[in-house]
């Protein structure tokens, strides 16, 4: 009986150690707007190097699609949107920690495509055959572009020319491949393009300012490593990295 008790206690101790090891593994789940991929990859890698044991699980995509996933239970400690709508959506659903909502960065909308087209402004768009735009219902870049098209009075002229994409990176890919004449994307995306070039900057008067709000989820607020990384995202290293990739700060 004594030996059995000893073995039992040993197993319990081992299980506790395994659990503790797993709990301290420092896994941080990120749900982030697609246009921030390179910035977040670099920042997460740097943080992990300086914090051994912390690992990241990253999910990049359209802000609306990510918000719906998080709402439906997808693991997420930090959510970064490309507009205010989806951060507010999760806040109202009680998913994010209201006290942690902060602005990560700013961006601007441009039209990118083949420079041979000689497109210099919104008024030139009706003569193009196909234009890529993120689906406005889930892609903030698409919503910004849709608003710009509307305010420019071009809705009817462009309605049959728009090719909907699942996120802003797909928009850029279509333009890079020549599958469309051009695409509405963020300046930071266009800066990384190889074939497509910025043809013009969309006037800021035509759409709301591109803002990237971020927040810890309720689960993330209870995750020490997620909270630490969130603080890191608000620091000087993150700001320098954002500037390097062309994002605006205030």
N, C-alpha and C positions, 0 to 999 in steps of 0.2 A: 504493500500500500504506500509505503514511504517512497519507494522508487517511482511509482506511478505519479505521486504528487509532485515529485521533483521534475519529472519529465513534463508534466502538465504546466508547471510554473515556468519552465524553460521555454516551452512553446508560446506561452502567453507573452513572455518577455521579448521573444524573437518577433512575434507579431506586432508588438508595440513599437519595436525598433524599426521594423519595415514600414509601419504606418507613419512614424515620425519622419523617416527618411523621405517617404513619398510626399508628405505634407510640406516638407521643407525644400522640395525640389524646385520651388519657385516658378511654376508654370504661369505665364501671363498670356491671356487671350486678347488679341487686338482685332477690332472690326473697324476698318479704315477706308475712307474714300480712295478710289483707284488712283487718282491724280497725285496722291501722297506716297506712292509705293517706294520710290527710291529714297526719299527722305526718311521714312519710317524704317526701312531696311537698314540704312546706315546708322540711325540712332539706336535701334534695337541691338545691332551687332556690337556697337561701342559700349552700350550699357552692359551687355552680357559679358564682354571681356573684362570689365571692371567689377562685375558681380558674379563670380563663379557659382554655378548651380542654377542661375536664372535662365529659363528657356522661354522662347516666344512661339506662340501659335498665331499666325497672322492670316487674316481673311480680308482681301481687298475686293472692292466692287463698287457698284452704284450705291449711293448713300441710302436711297429708299429701299432697295433690296436688302441691304445689310440691316437696316432698322427693323424690317419685318422679320428677318431671321432671328435677331436678338429678342424681339418681342415674343417669338414663338419658342424660345428656349435655347437657341444656339449659344454656346459658351462665349462670353465676352466680358472682359474686365474693363476695357477702355473702348469707347466709341468716338470716332472722329468723322464728322460729316462735312460735306462740301457746301452746305447751306444751313440756315437756322431752322428750317422747317422740320427736318428729321430729328434733330436734337430735341426740339420742343415736343415732337411726337412721342419719343421715348420718355421724356420727362413727365408728360401728362399721363403716360401709362404706368408710371411709378417704377420704371425699370432703371433709370439713372439716378445717381445721387445728386439732387438739386443743388447742393451746396458747392459742388465741384465744377459746374459748368464754366468754361473759360474759352477765350478765343486763342486758337493755335496760330493762325496765319491768315493772309489775304492773297487774292490772286486777281487776274483780269482775263477777260474773254477776247479771243482773237479768231480770225478766220485764216486757216492754213490750207495750202494746196500747191498746185503746179504754178511756179512763178511765170511760166510762159503765158498764162491766161490773162495777165495784165489786169487783174481785179484789184481795185483800189478802195472800194468802199461798199456799203450796203446796197447802194443804188445799182451796182454792177451785177448783183446776184441773180436777178431774173433771167439773164442770158445764159446761165449755167444749166447743164442738163440734170446733174444729180449732186445733192448736198447732204453730207452726213451730219446728224444731230443726235445727241443722246435722247432716249425716250423721256420726254418731259415729266412723266408721272413718277419716275423713279431716279432719274439722273439729273442732279442739280445743274450741270453744264447745259443740258438740254432745256431745262426750265429757264435758265438765264437767256439762252439763245432764242427760245420761243418768245420770250418777253421782248427781246430786241427786235425780232422780226415783226411782232405786232406793233410796237411803238414806231417802227420805221414805215408802217403801212404796207408791208409786203406779204401779208398772210395769204391772200388769194393767189398772188403771182407765184408763190413758192410752195403752196400746199401739195402739189403733185410732184415736186422735185425732191422732197425730203426723204432721206433714207435713215430709218431709226436704228440706233445702236444701243447695246445693253449697258455700255458705260463710255466715259470720255476717251479711254484708251482705244476702244474699238473704233471710235470715230477717227482718231488719228491713223489707225492702221488702215482703214478704208482709203484715206487720202494718200498714205504712203504707197499703197499698192496701185493707186490710180483707178480704184473702183468707183470713186466719186471725184468730181472736179475739185471739191474742197470740203472742209469740215469746220464746224464751230468747236473749238477746244480751248483749254486754258493756255495762257502764255507759257507756263512752265512745261506743259506737255510738248508744245510746238518747239521749244528750245532743244528738245532731245530728238526731234525728227531728223531723219537722214535725207529723205527725198522731198517731202513737203516743206514748204517755207511759209513764214507768216506773210500773208498778203495784205492784211490790214488789221488794225486794232479796233474792236467794236467800241463805239463811243460810250463812255460810262453813263451818259444821260439816258441810254436806251435800256438799261437793266440795273437791278440792284447790285450793290457791291458784293463781290464774291468773298464770302467769309467762311472760315473753317472752325466751327465750334467743336469743343471736345468735352467729354465728361467721363468720370468713373461710373460704372454701373453700380447697383447696390451690392452685387457680389464682388465687384472690383474694389469697392471701398473697404471690404473686409479682408482683402488680399494685400498683405504687407508689401510684397514685391511690386504689385500693380500700382499701389499708391506711391511707392518710391519712384517707379518709372514715370508716372504721371507728373510728379514733381520735377523730374529730370526734363520732361517735355516742355516745361515752362522756364527752363534755365537758359544760361548763356550759350552753352554748347548747341542746344537745339536751335536757338535763334541764328547762330552762325551757320549752321547746316541749312536752315531754311533759306537764308540769303544766298548761299552758294547755289542752290537750285532755282533761284529766281523768284521765290515767294516774297511778298511784301509784309512788312511788320509795322506796328505802330507803338 
